[in-house]
């Protein structure tokens, strides 16, 4: 059961320092320890999950519908505080975003400074240009964007020749690319994408996965993709019924444990 759905979220204007120990970091190490999320007072959506994601990793969060993967993504963004019953820890560089005394404004500050989010369904202004739809939400939020970074993203995701076109002229596949570039435009330390290939045809999916891999290799961002499909991630964390399945053993591990056939 998904009890913490994502919204088309753009971070609000930030004020003051971020909640991490330093306002400038080389990356965020994510440690999830015994995370439990309960909704409706009784329904356990996430059951004592332990996960570590290192800075710069390209990780997939996989599982069938209702497995808890989207609720887990919400928890990573700090969107469960004050809404659901959360226990355990979600730490970025040692800072527990659900720790005692942590206020919602501190989680908001963390998101604004360090996170990028690509929702499953984004809201666009169809009459605004592609570039306008990418940069306008950030400018309204008070973010400073690097024009060179935005142009490089547009090139990576095949939008360079379309930046001046009205969004309404683009196919659904290219509109999804706009959605992704917008979520990555603020050079986040952690980028989380929710079902980025959903509703695309096979050829569009294959190309978009290739583009995501290219971005992950080139950038220093930690990229986390929530999907029930293959996203080409370097590591997959599989959810079933709110729990993380243990990783399959490597060939060497299997050989040591069971011997050669």
C-alpha positions as CSV (number, residue, x, y, z in Angstrom):
1,X,0.0,0.0,0.0
2,X,1.3,3.4,-1.0
3,X,0.4,5.8,1.8
4,X,2.7,8.7,1.0
5,X,2.3,9.6,-2.6
6,X,4.6,11.9,-4.4
7,X,3.5,15.4,-5.5
8,X,4.8,17.7,-8.2
9,X,7.2,19.2,-5.7
10,X,9.6,22.1,-6.3
11,X,11.6,23.3,-3.4
12,X,10.6,26.7,-1.9
13,X,12.9,29.6,-1.5
14,X,15.6,28.8,0.9
15,X,16.7,31.0,3.8
16,X,19.6,30.6,6.1
17,X,22.0,27.7,6.2
18,X,21.1,24.1,5.3
19,X,20.7,21.6,8.0
20,X,23.9,19.7,7.2
21,X,27.0,20.4,9.1
22,X,28.4,22.4,6.2
23,X,26.5,24.4,3.6
24,X,28.9,23.2,0.9
25,X,29.5,19.5,0.6
26,X,31.1,17.1,-1.9
27,X,28.2,14.7,-1.7
28,X,25.7,13.2,0.7
29,X,26.1,9.8,2.1
30,X,22.7,8.3,2.8
31,X,22.2,5.9,5.7
32,X,18.8,4.4,6.4
33,X,18.7,2.5,9.7
34,X,15.8,0.4,10.8
35,X,13.3,2.7,9.0
36,X,9.7,2.0,9.7
37,X,6.7,3.9,8.3
38,X,3.2,3.4,9.4
39,X,0.1,5.0,8.0
40,X,-3.5,4.9,9.2
41,X,-2.1,4.0,12.6
42,X,-1.9,0.3,11.7
43,X,-0.7,-0.2,8.1
44,X,3.0,-0.8,8.0
45,X,4.2,0.6,4.6
46,X,8.0,0.2,5.4
47,X,9.2,-2.5,7.7
48,X,12.6,-1.9,9.4
49,X,14.7,-1.1,6.3
50,X,18.5,-0.7,6.4
51,X,20.1,0.8,3.3
52,X,23.4,2.7,2.6
53,X,23.8,4.7,-0.6
54,X,27.2,6.3,-1.2
55,X,27.8,9.7,-2.9
56,X,27.7,9.4,-6.7
57,X,26.0,6.0,-6.8
58,X,23.3,5.3,-9.5
59,X,20.8,3.2,-7.7
60,X,17.4,1.7,-8.7
61,X,14.6,1.2,-6.2
62,X,12.5,-1.7,-7.6
63,X,9.4,-3.7,-6.7
64,X,5.8,-4.4,-7.8
65,X,3.0,-2.0,-7.2
66,X,2.2,-1.6,-3.5
67,X,5.7,-2.9,-2.5
68,X,6.6,0.3,-0.6
69,X,9.2,1.7,-3.0
70,X,7.4,5.1,-3.5
71,X,6.7,5.5,0.2
72,X,10.4,4.8,0.7
73,X,11.2,7.5,-1.8
74,X,9.0,9.9,0.1
75,X,10.8,9.0,3.3
76,X,14.2,9.8,1.7
77,X,13.0,13.2,0.8
78,X,11.8,13.9,4.3
79,X,8.1,14.1,3.2
80,X,6.8,11.7,5.9
81,X,7.5,13.9,8.9
82,X,4.3,15.1,10.6
83,X,2.2,13.1,8.2
84,X,3.0,9.5,9.0
85,X,4.4,7.6,11.9
86,X,8.1,7.3,11.3
87,X,10.7,5.5,13.4
88,X,14.3,4.6,12.7
89,X,16.7,7.0,11.0
90,X,17.4,8.6,7.6
91,X,20.8,10.2,7.8
92,X,22.5,12.5,5.2
93,X,26.2,12.9,6.2
94,X,25.2,11.9,9.7
95,X,22.2,14.3,10.1
96,X,19.0,12.4,10.9
97,X,16.1,14.2,9.1
98,X,13.6,12.5,11.4
99,X,15.7,13.0,14.6
100,X,14.3,14.4,17.8
101,X,13.7,18.1,17.6
102,X,14.1,18.4,13.8
103,X,11.6,20.8,12.4
104,X,9.8,20.6,9.1
105,X,11.6,23.9,8.0
106,X,14.9,22.1,8.5
107,X,13.8,19.2,6.2
108,X,12.6,21.9,3.7
109,X,16.0,23.6,3.8
110,X,17.7,20.3,3.2
111,X,15.5,19.6,0.2
112,X,15.9,23.1,-1.2
113,X,19.7,23.0,-1.1
114,X,20.6,19.4,-1.8
115,X,17.8,17.5,-3.5
116,X,16.4,17.3,-7.0
117,X,13.1,15.6,-7.6
118,X,11.5,14.3,-10.9
119,X,7.9,13.4,-10.3
120,X,6.0,10.8,-12.2
121,X,3.6,13.4,-13.5
122,X,4.7,17.0,-13.7
123,X,2.8,20.2,-14.1
124,X,3.8,22.4,-17.1
125,X,2.7,25.6,-18.7
126,X,2.0,24.4,-22.2
127,X,2.3,27.9,-23.7
128,X,5.7,28.5,-22.2
129,X,8.9,27.5,-24.0
130,X,10.7,24.4,-23.1
131,X,13.5,26.5,-21.5
132,X,10.9,28.5,-19.6
133,X,9.3,25.4,-18.1
134,X,12.8,24.2,-17.0
135,X,14.0,27.3,-15.4
136,X,11.0,29.2,-14.2
137,X,10.1,27.1,-11.1
138,X,13.7,27.4,-9.9
139,X,13.8,31.2,-10.4
140,X,10.5,31.6,-8.6
141,X,12.0,29.5,-5.8
142,X,15.0,31.8,-5.6
143,X,17.5,29.3,-7.0
144,X,20.6,30.4,-8.9
145,X,21.0,28.2,-11.9
146,X,24.2,27.6,-13.9
147,X,23.3,28.3,-17.5
148,X,26.1,26.1,-18.8
149,X,24.9,23.2,-16.6
150,X,21.3,23.6,-18.0
151,X,22.6,23.7,-21.6
152,X,24.6,20.5,-20.9
153,X,21.6,18.8,-19.5
154,X,19.5,19.8,-22.5
155,X,22.2,18.3,-24.7
156,X,22.4,15.1,-22.7
157,X,18.6,14.6,-22.9
158,X,18.2,15.7,-26.5
159,X,16.5,19.0,-26.0
160,X,19.1,21.5,-27.3
161,X,17.3,22.3,-30.5
162,X,13.9,22.5,-28.8
163,X,14.5,25.0,-26.0
164,X,12.7,27.8,-27.8
165,X,9.7,25.7,-28.8
166,X,6.4,25.9,-26.9
167,X,6.0,22.9,-24.6
168,X,2.7,21.9,-26.2
169,X,4.5,21.1,-29.5
170,X,6.5,18.3,-27.8
171,X,5.6,14.6,-27.7
172,X,5.0,12.9,-24.3
173,X,8.4,11.4,-24.5
174,X,10.2,14.7,-24.9
175,X,8.0,16.3,-22.3
176,X,9.3,13.7,-19.9
177,X,12.8,14.8,-20.8
178,X,11.8,18.4,-19.9
179,X,10.6,17.0,-16.6
180,X,13.9,15.3,-15.9
181,X,16.1,18.3,-16.9
182,X,14.0,20.6,-14.7
183,X,14.5,18.2,-11.7
184,X,18.3,18.2,-12.3
185,X,18.8,21.8,-13.2
186,X,19.8,22.9,-9.6
187,X,22.8,20.5,-9.6
188,X,21.4,18.4,-6.7
189,X,23.6,16.3,-4.5
190,X,20.8,13.7,-4.5
191,X,18.4,13.3,-7.5
192,X,15.3,11.1,-7.1
193,X,13.3,10.1,-10.1
194,X,9.9,8.5,-9.7
195,X,9.0,6.1,-12.6
196,X,10.8,8.2,-15.3
197,X,10.2,5.7,-18.1
198,X,6.5,4.9,-17.3
199,X,4.1,5.3,-20.3
200,X,7.0,5.5,-22.8
201,X,7.3,3.1,-25.7
202,X,10.2,0.6,-25.7
203,X,12.5,2.7,-28.0
204,X,11.9,5.9,-25.9
205,X,12.6,3.9,-22.7
206,X,15.9,2.6,-24.1
207,X,17.0,6.0,-25.1
208,X,16.0,7.7,-21.9
209,X,17.8,5.0,-19.8
210,X,20.9,5.6,-21.9
211,X,20.6,9.3,-21.2
212,X,20.2,8.8,-17.5
213,X,23.3,6.6,-17.4
214,X,25.2,9.3,-19.3
215,X,24.1,11.9,-16.7
216,X,25.0,9.7,-13.8
217,X,28.5,9.0,-15.1
218,X,29.2,12.7,-15.9
219,X,27.8,14.3,-12.7
220,X,28.7,13.9,-9.1
221,X,25.1,13.5,-8.1
222,X,23.7,10.4,-6.4
223,X,20.9,9.3,-8.7
224,X,18.1,7.2,-7.3
225,X,15.4,5.9,-9.7
226,X,12.2,4.4,-8.5
227,X,10.8,2.0,-11.1
228,X,9.3,-1.4,-11.6
229,X,11.3,-1.6,-14.9
230,X,15.0,-1.9,-15.8
231,X,16.7,1.5,-15.4
232,X,20.2,0.4,-16.1
233,X,21.2,1.3,-12.5
234,X,24.5,0.0,-11.1
235,X,22.7,-1.4,-8.1
236,X,19.1,-2.4,-7.5
237,X,17.4,-2.4,-4.1
238,X,14.3,-4.6,-4.3
239,X,11.2,-4.0,-2.2
240,X,8.5,-6.6,-1.5
241,X,5.7,-5.9,1.0
242,X,7.6,-3.0,2.6
243,X,10.8,-5.0,3.1
244,X,14.1,-5.0,1.2
245,X,15.1,-8.3,-0.3
246,X,18.7,-9.5,0.4
247,X,20.9,-9.1,-2.7
248,X,21.6,-12.2,-4.7
249,X,25.0,-13.8,-4.0
250,X,27.8,-13.1,-6.4
251,X,29.3,-16.1,-8.3
252,X,32.2,-16.2,-5.9
253,X,29.9,-16.1,-2.9
254,X,27.7,-18.9,-4.3
255,X,30.8,-21.0,-5.1
256,X,32.1,-20.6,-1.5
257,X,28.8,-21.4,0.0
258,X,27.5,-24.3,-2.1
259,X,30.6,-25.4,-4.1
260,X,30.9,-26.0,-7.8
261,X,28.4,-28.1,-9.6
